[in-house]
Amino acid sequence: MSGSEPFVIPEDALSERFIASSGPGGQNVNKVATAVQLRCDVLKLGLAPPVYARLKELAGSRMTSGGEIVITARSYRTQEANREDARARLAELVARAHIRQPKRIKTKASRAAKARRVDTKTKRGAVKAARGKPGLD
């Protein structure tokens, strides 16, 4: 997958279930199942092993032991809005898994930098030592 084209989640990898929701909606909350529980079978996405590992890490507790990501959306008052929200969140999660972090290049402080640090510490120590009470010489 190149960076220009977005990853398309196949429909056969998704399953939805509408459940009763808490939150906004007044008395309508008790009558209508507006919240959506979106389940995505990650194995059907055909991801590369490093992408799968990153997705598993990003999903955290939202990923089941069976390899499904469960996203519950209940922010809106309609099924359709919650459905779109859940799909957008899943797409964003998969897109973030495709981003590879660059490897950190180990660096080493130069000899001059180490010497400067030691000199600064010595000077600072001398200033602190001079703060003490004068002796009775």
CORNOR-V217343 format. One record per backbone hydrogen bond with DSSP energy under -1.0 kcal/mol. CO is the residue of the C=O (numbers start at 1). NH is the residue of the N-H. Records with the same first field share a line. If there is no record, write none. Layout:
CO: NH ; NH
//
This chain:
10: 13
11: 14
13: 41
15: 39
17: 37
19: 35
25: 28
26: 29
28: 31 ; 32
32: 34
35: 19
36: 73
37: 17
38: 71
39: 15
40: 69
42: 45
48: 52
49: 53
50: 54
51: 55
52: 56
53: 57
54: 58
55: 59
56: 60
59: 62
60: 63
62: 70
64: 67
67: 42
68: 64
69: 40
71: 38
73: 36
78: 82
79: 83
80: 84
81: 85
82: 86
83: 87
84: 88
85: 89
86: 90
87: 91
88: 92
89: 93
90: 94
91: 95
92: 96
93: 97
94: 98
110: 114
111: 115
112: 116
113: 117
114: 118
115: 119
116: 120
117: 121
118: 122
119: 123
120: 124
121: 125
122: 126
123: 127
124: 128
125: 129
126: 130
128: 131
129: 132
135: 137
//
